[in-house]
């Protein structure tokens, strides 16, 4: 069984579990620094530089370079992280998302059904969705990203985002207000803001960043790819339409496919930005 790690955030809370590959990426991106407290399994938390598997990343200048991360398996849907396309191709993301969702369609459909059912409760549904929608979105992103990274999703994972309730709620509130204002300003600004902050809850789901920093991180990730992300969003429309044609129930599977396609795009852009930073 792979080792699991928990990272102590600046707010004093632990975030995890994460695998060594994701932890190493956080180190390379500067999210985890030498004196960040990291707990491995049930062992007491220590400084990141004290862990042998991370020591090379904090070696002094002239020391040995960190070992390169092992490449991800090429075939999605098999155990382990999903392979990513070499280029940003809209339909390839959707095809790979479908292959990932197929073996896990039942728990993913359950997640979407419960998520929508909460909002459909008469009178209270919209208020409840507004209050907890951000935390639910964080939990859903954790389920999707976990599936992409090789961990099977569970229905209960949609409620695991409440450890970031404060930041998730503020992100939900701020985005709702600003995007709504953007749509009032001739629609286009609202679309741009929606694409720019598309990965905010994904960032909150797997980092200790606050809501505003998560929104900024999403904006940086999407920079240079917003038009293609817009095309990906447009490509999801016929996917959802096909789901509606399948006695409407198919949309419970089509929606996870679309979410997973955006999750793959998120992982793709993370990899691209990391390569650009390293270069």
Buried (B, 14 or more C-beta within 10 A) or exposed (E): EEEBBBBBBEEEEBBBBBBBBBBBBBBBBEBBEEEBBBBBEEEEBEBBBBBEBBBBBBEEEEEEEBEEBEEBBEEBBBEBBBBBBEEBBBEBBBBBBBBBBEEBBEBBBBBBBEBBEBBEEEEEBBEBBBEBBBBBBBBBBBBBBBBBBBBEBBBEBBBBBBBBBBBBBBBBBBBEEBBEEBBEEEEEBBBBBBBBBBBBBBBBBBBBBBBEBBBBBBBBBBEEBBEBBBEBBEBBEEBBEBBEEEEEEBBBBBBBBBBBBBBBBBBBBBBBBBEEEEE
